[in-house]
C-alpha cells in the first residue's frame, strides 16, 4: 500500500509526477513537450502550499506512483490540479485515493466546495470525477471538445485545523 506524503512542489519526489503529466498531455493533445512542461509550472509553488493549497504524493518504495494538488480558487472553493497516477499503477484505485485524501485536507482547511477542469482527451479523469460524486457542468452525452468543468460541495469537516 503506497504511503501518503504532503510535499512542496520543489520536492524531488514531485518531478516524476510533473514529467509524466507533461508526456501524457503532450501525447494526448499533440503539443510540444517543452510547452507542456512550462504550463505545468505556470502556477507559483506557493499556490500548492499551506495555508491555501497542498500537494500530495503517494510513494511506493520511495517512488511517486500517484499524486495531486489543490490551490485556492476563491474564499470558499479549492481547485484540484494535477491529479495523476503512473500508468504502471493505474486500475488500483490510487486516483480515487488521491482525490479522497485531497478532499479531506481541503475540508479541514475550511473550504466548502471544490472546482476542477479536465481536458476533453482525458476520459479516465472524466470517469474518476463522475464516479466520485463531482457535478459535471457540461453535457455528459455530448462528445467533449473543450475543457470539462466539475464541482463538488463538501460536507462540514468533523474537525478543523
ABEGO torsion letter per residue (X at the ends): XBBBBBBBAABAAAAAAAAAAAAAAAAAAGBBAAAAAAAAAABBAAAABOAABBBBBBBBGGBBABBEBBBBABAABBBBBGBBBBAAABGAGAAAAAAAAAAAAAAAAGBABBBBBBBAABAAAAAAAAAAGBBBABBAABBBABBBBBBBBBBBBABBX
